[in-house]
Amino acid sequence: MAKNGKKTREEMRNKKAKQAPPTQNYLDIAEIREGIVVLKDGTLRAVLMVSSINFALKSEDEQQAIIQGYMSFLNSLEYPIQIVIQSRKMNIDAYLGSLGEAERATKNDALRNQILDYRSFIQELVSLGDIMQKKFYLVIPYDPLTDKGKGFFKRLGETLSPARILKLKSVQFAERKKQIDRRVSIIQGALQSMSLNSVQLDTQGLMELYYNAYNPDVFESERLADMSQLRMEEGF
């Protein structure tokens, strides 16, 4: 009897685990495709990685020009944007690996010792200084007018049933992507006027960005697979 009772409890636990909602239900992201983030409410996001400038090293005239350019940029916006600064401890494993290969390939003993000393110096510098790497992102949204009139319960229903909104997006995605691409082009031109270079993240870059954001502790030890190596199944 106890054995049957134990089996029943295990079956109930397994059944409960199967019924648990997936983690994706708690995220706002429905899918990422063609370099665009599609949210569950039908709105789109494009993400630009933006370079930085050393403002302190600029002359006073250059600083004033940058400030005026930034003010003009903000005043020209007709929609909200999001500026994200991501700080991570610098990972130089790949660089150290290349130095190790150069050390092994060098036949000159003096040069080999110099590479060894330099590699040791870099390792010690990073470990003692706790050097951080900063990346700057600019998030550009696109919210169709048809979505602005939605009520609370309709948005809630789409969140609980993302498959339905995905089917809708498959029809409207091309037009919405055209609109957000136009915004991206305008924003990149404005950034260029402030001597800021930018590049739009593609699908692989977006996946790595969000994977890193949600899994900062395991990002380096468990790298995300290449998008081209994943087997995708067509749902719609």
N, C-alpha and C positions, 0 to 999 in steps of 0.2 A: 504493500500500500504506500509505504514511504517512498519507494522507488518511483511509483507512478506519480506521486505528488511532486517529487523532485523534477521528474521529466516535464510535468505540466508547468512548473515554475520556469524551467529553462525555455520551454516553448513560448511562454508568455513574454519573457525577457527578449527573446529573439524577435518575436512579433512586434514588440514595442520598439525595438531598435530599427526594424525595417520601416515602421511607420513614422519615425522621426524625420522631420523636414530636413532637406539638404542645406548645407551652409549657404548655397547660392540664393536661397529664398530670403536671406537676411541682408543681402547686398543689393545696392541700387542698380548694379550693372546687369543688363540682360544678355548682352553679347558684345564682342569686339570683332569688327570685320572692316577690311579695306582701310585700315588706319583710323577708324572712327569708333568711339565708345558709344554704344546705344544703351540708354537707361530704360528701365521698365516702364516709365511713363511716356515713352516715345520720343523724348528729347535726345539730342546728340551732343557729344563733346569731342573736340579735337585738342590735342596736347602738343605744345611746342616746347622743345628744349632750347633755352636761350643762353647765350654767352654772357659773360660779365665784363665789367670794365673797372679799372682801379681809379675810382673817383678822386682819391686823395692825391694822385700823381698828376692830375690834370691841372692846367693853368687856370687862373680865375676866370678868364673869358670862356675857356672850354667848359668849366663847371657851370657857368651861367647858361651857356648854350644847351647843355645837357638838361638842366633843370627846366628851361623853357620848352624844350622839346618834349620832356616828360609831361609837363602841364598840358601842352597842346594835345598830346596823345590821349590823356585821360578825358579831356574836355570833348574830344571827337567821338568818344565811345557812346553808342546808343544802346548798349546792352552790358550787363555785368561780366567781368572777367575774374579769374582767380589766379593769383600768383602764389606758387608753392616753392618753398626752399627746402630741399631734402639734404640733411646732413648725415653722412655715414663715415665710419672710420675707414681711412684709405687702405685699400687692398692692393699691395704691390707684389703679390705672389707671381703674377705673370712676368713682371719686369725682373724680379729676382731670378726667375727661371731662365730668362733670356741671358742674363749675366752669367749664370752657371754654365749654360751651353757655350757661351763665348770663352769662358775660362777653360773648359775642357778642350775646346777646339784650338786654343792658342798654343803654339809650340815654343814661343819665347818665354823663358822662365820669369824674366823681369816683368813683362807685361801681364803674365798670369798672376803674379803676386799683387800687382797693382789692381787688377780686377777683383781679386779676393779681398783686398783691403777695402776697396770701394763698396763691395757688396756687404761686407760686415758693417761698414759705416752707415749705409742706408738702412739696414735692418735695425741697428741700435737707435738711429735717429727717429725712425717711425715708432718704435716700441716705447722710447722714453718721452717723446713729444706728444704722443697720442694724436697724430695729425688727422684732421677731419677733411673729408672731401665734400664740397657743397655743389649741388646741382640745382639749377633754376628752371622752373617749368611755368608755362602760362597756359591756362585752360580756357578754351573758347567754347561757349555754349551755343546751341541753336534750339529754340523752343518754338515750334510751329504755333500759329494763331489758333489752330483747332484744338490744341492741348490746353490753352489758357482758360477755356471755358468749362473745363471738366470739373465736376464736383468732387467732394471728398470721397464719397462711396464708390464712384467710378474709378478713381485713382487707386483706391484700396483694392478693388476687385482685380485690377490689372496687376497689382503687386502680388496678390495671392495666386493669380493665374497668368504667369508670364508667357506661356505658350500662345495664348490668344493674341497678345499684343505683338509677339514676334511675327505672327502671320500677317498682321496688319502692316508692320514695318517692311516686310518683304515687298510690298506693293509701292510704298511711299519712300523707301530708303534712297533711291536714286535722286529724287527731287530734293530731299532734305540734305543729302550729301553735297549736292551742287550749291546749295545755299551756304552751308558751313564752309565749304572750300573757298567761296568768295570772301567770307569773313577772314579766313586764315590768310589769304593773299593780302588783304588790306592791312591786317595786323603786322604781318611780316614786313611790309613796306614801311610802316610807321616805326617799327623797331630798328630797321636799317638806317633810318634818318637819325637815330640816336647812337649810331655805330655799334648796334647790338645785332649780332648774327643769330639766326634761329633756324631750326629744322623741325619739321613735323614728324612726330613718332609714327612709325608704321605699326602694323598689327603685332609683330614680334616685340617691338620696343614697348608698346603699351602693356602687353602681357607681362613683360619683365618688370615694368614700373609698378604695376599693381601687385604683382607677386612679391616684389621686394617690400612694398609698403605694408602688406598684410602679413608677411613672414620675414621680418628683419633678422630674426635670430638664426634662421636656417637657409637664408638666401645664398650665402657663400658655400655652405656645405652641400646643399641640395639644389643644384642649378636647374633652372627651368629648361625643358626640352625645346629644341628648335621647332618652330611652328611648321616648317616644311616637312618635318619628320613625323608629325602627328597624323593619325588617321582620322579624318573627319567624316561624319555621317550626316547626310542631308536630312534635316527634320521636316522641311517644308518644300 
